[in-house]
Amino acid sequence: MDENKLIMSKASYPFEHAKKPLLDLKAFRQRQFQFFMYAVALIILSLIIGIFGYRYIGDMDWVSAFYNAALILAGMGPANELTTNGAKIFGGIYSLFSGVIFLSTVAVMFAPLVHRFLHRIHLES
């Protein structure tokens, strides 16, 4: 049991423990920017997956592939009709994937804000 506590105490967490003081505003802004950049990286990676999928599976040119991937990722729907079964399957899977990515990105961006709010409430009580 002591070994588990030692492992947990050495673990690196992105947020401070509830018993530690609230992070100062400058450090909080840096953390918020860092998590924002994680969200941007997640969006860019997802966009790249969509672009290559539409390019090679959907047999589109690069601009159309980008346009379709960006529209799906933004929740707008596809711009071009997919003609092959493989492209339709990719389009469906990418649409589902994009919905999950949207929710994940929102969670990543708001995690530091929610943590700070909950930490402040916990410190007051």
N, C-alpha and C positions, 0 to 999 in steps of 0.2 A: 504494500500500500504506500509506503514512503517513496518507493521508486516511481509510482504513478504521479505522486505530488511533485516530485522532482522534475519529471518529464513535462508536466503541465506548467510548472513555473518557468521552465526554459523555453516554452513554446512562444513563437512570435505571433501576436495578434495585431490586426490593423487598428484596433480601437483600445482605448485605455480601460482598465478595470473599473467597476462601479465604485470601488473604495478609493480610487485615485481622484485627484482634483480635476475639474473641468479643464480641457485644453484651452490655452490662450487663443485669442482671435486670429493672430498671424499663423500659428501652426494649424488651426482649424481651416483657414482659407487654403493653405498649402495642401492639406489632406483632401479638401473638397475638389481642388484642381486636379490632384492626382487621380481621384476616382472618376472625375469627368473625362480625363484622358483615357482611363481604362474603358469607359463607355464608348468613346470615339473609336478606340482601337477595335472594339467588338463590332461596331457598325461597319467600319472599313473592312474588316475580315469577312463579315457576312456579305457585304457588297461584292467583294472579290469572288467569293464562292458563287454568288448569283451570276455575275458577269461571265465567268468561265463556263458555268452550266448552260446558260442561255446561248453562249457563243458556240460551244461544241456539241451540246445535246440538242439545243433548239435550232441549230444551224442559222444563227443570226450574225449580222456584221457586228463589229465592236460597239458602235454607237447604239444600235438597237438593243444589244445585250445589256449595256449599261443602263439605258433608259428603262427597260423592263425590270431589271433587278432593283433599280432605285424606286420605281413605282410600287413594286411588290413589298419591298422593305418598309416603305412609308405607309403601307396599308391602302394604297389607291387601286390596286388591281393591275393586271397586265395591259400593255398597250397593243401588242401584236398578238394575233391568233397563233396558237401552237398547232402544228399540223400533224406531227408524228406522235405515236403513242408514247415513245420514250420522252419526248419533250413535254407532253402533258403530265406524265408521271413526275418528271423533274419539277415542273411548274407547281404541281400540287404539294410535293414535299417541301419545296422552297417556300411556298406560301405558309405552310404550317410552321416551318423553321423560323420564318421571319416574324410570325406572331409571338413565338417564344422569345426571340431575340429582342423584340420591342419591349416586352415585359421585363426581361433581364436587364436591359439597358436602363430602364427607368429605375429599377431596384438598385443598380450599381450607383447611379447618379445621386439618388436620394439617401443612400445608406448613411453617409456621414451626418446629414441633417437630422435624420430620425434618431441616430445614436446620440447626438448632442442633446436633442430634446428629451429623450428618455433619461439620459445621464443627469441632466439638470433637474428633472422631476425627482429622480432618486436622491440627489444630494439635498434637495429641500426637505424631503421627508426623513 
